[in-house]
Amino acid sequence: MSLSNQNILSIIDSCKQNDRQSQQELYRLLYSYAYSISFRYSKDEQEANALTNDSFLKLFKNIHLCSLDKSTNPTNSFKGWFRTIVVHTCIDRYRSTKTAKIYDISTQYGLTDHTENGEDKLGYKEIILAVKQLSPAYKAVFNLHVIDGLSHDEISKLLGISVGTSKSNLSKAREHLRNILEKKMNFNKLYDATIRQGTG
């Protein structure tokens, strides 16, 4: 069974009745979707799995609150609702376990945001792997703003930091990410040149 508009309403209704088979089916259908979000915020696969499972626990606990308009696209509406749960689960974990201090660097550095950089030349997977190398503070703000589309005002409330800190952490995250991606690109160029020399 696939997740479509024809079956999502039936599955959700059954989950609201605590039907175990429907819960297992929804878990199977949405696991990869939830994991891909959790992975961006986690330090490794083990944490991503834990965050994903925590998100499903919250989903099933609160699914009775989910009300979908049958006249729209219930599948997309439900996935958007679940996405919010996953992101908040990741942020809750970050706030409860963060070991790195969130620095407000806006007054210490003159940061420039470039519009064209290595991000434009690498694939999504490579960018996500590079993002995972950022500190927890920078990674959280980058994910929330660049990928999840939250404003700095929303991020400041969600993470308990100032708007200025959110902006400066994003700038610093982009600076670090740019350096990581440039090194990656330079390594790839060197590797390709070495291969060509070896086969020439």
N, C-alpha and C positions, 0 to 999 in steps of 0.2 A: 504494500500500500504506500502511495506517495502522499505528500502533504499538499492538498489542493482545496479549492473552495468547496468542492463537493463533499469532502469528508471531514474537514477541520471542525465544523460546527458540531458534528456528531461525536467526534473524539473529545472535544472540550466538554460537551454536555455529560458524557460518560465519566470523564475525569472529575467533574464536579460532584459526581456520585461516588467518588473514590473507587472506581472500577480499575482494578490492578492491571488488567490486560490493556486497557486504553492508556493508562499511565506509561506502561512499558512501550507501547507503540509510539506515543508522543516523544518519549525519551529517545527512541531509536531514530525517529525522523528528524529531531532537532539537535541531536548531540553534536554533530559536526559544525552546525551553525553556531551553537553556544561555545564550543571549544575554540573556534577561530577567533572569537571575540576575547575569550579569557586568555588565550595564548599571547595576545598583544600586551596584556597588562602583567603577565606573570614572569617569573625569573627562569622557569624551566617547565618541562612537560608535566612533572608531578604536580606542581602548583596549579597549572592550567587545568588538569583533571579535577583537582580538589575544588577549584573555583566553579568549574562547570557543574559538578555534582551539587555543590551548595546552591547554585542558581536554580537547578531543577527542584530542590527541596523547597525553595521559596516559591517557585512557580506553582507546585502542587498545593502548597499551603494557602496560596492566595488566588488560586484560579477561579474561585467563586466570585471574585471581584471583577473578573474580565467580562466585559459586555461588548459583543461585536455587532456592528450594524450589518445585517444580512444583505442590504442593498449595495454595499461597497465591496471591497476586496477583503474578506475576512482573514484570508491567509496572510496577506501583507500586514494587516492591522494587528493580528496576533503576534507575528514575528517582531513587529516594532515594539509591542508591549513587552514581550519576553526579552528583547534586546536591552530595554531599560533596566530590567531586573538583573541581567548579567553584568551590565556596566556598573550598576550600583553595588552589586556583590563584590566586584573587583575593587572598587573604591573603598568599600567598607574594610576589606582585607588590608588594603594599602594603609589606611588610616590607623588600623589597629596594630600593625606590625612594622611600620616604617622605622628604619634605623638611620636613614640619612636625613639630616636637617634640611628643611626647605629654605634656601637662602634668597633673600631679596637683593638681587644684584643690579637692579635698575639704576641705582645711584653710583655703582662702582665701575660699570663698563659702558662704553658707547657701542651699543649693539646695532648692527645693520642687518635688515632682513632682505636677502637677495631673492629675486624672483626666478632666477634660472640657475640651477645647480645640479649636482649629481643625482638628486632625487628623480629628475625628469628622464634620466638615461638608464635607470635600473628597473628591474621588475618589482612587482609588489612584494613577493616573498623575500627578496634581498633587502628591501627597505624595512620590512617588519623585523627581520633578523638584526638589522642595524639598530633599529629603535630599541630592541631588547638589551642592547649594550649601554643604553643611557642609564643614568642614576634613576632610582624610583621616583623622585620628585619631578625630574624632567620628563621621564617617560609618561607619567600620569597626565601631565598637562598637555604634552604633545598628542597623545591618543585622544584625549577629550576634545581638544580644539580642532586639530587637523583632520582626524579620522571620524570622530563622532559628531563634530560640528557644533559643539557647545560654545557659548560666548564666554568671555573672560569673567563677566559678572556671574554667570552660572557656575563656572569652575571655582571661583573664589568661595561661593557658598557651599559647594559640594565638598571641597577639600579643606575649608576653614582657613583660607589664606586671603591676602588682600588682592585686589584686581592688579595692582602694580607687580606683586610677586608672581601672579599668573602670567602676566605679559613678559616679565623678565626671564622667567623660567622657560617659557616657550622660545624666546629668542636664543637663550643659551642652549636649549635642546637642539634647535635648528643648526646652531653653530657646531656643536659636537657631532650632530648627524652628518652635516656636510663634510666634516673632516673624515669621519668613518667611511662615508661613501666615496670620497675622493681617493682615499687609500685603497679601497676595494677596486676602484676603476683603474688606478695605476698598477695595482698588482695584476689585474686581468690583462692589461696591455703588455706588461712585462712577460707574463706567462704566454700570451699569444705570440709575442715576438720570439720567445725562446723556442716555442713549438715550430714556428715557421723556419727558424734557423736550423733546427734539427732535422727538418724534412726537406730543406732546400738543397 
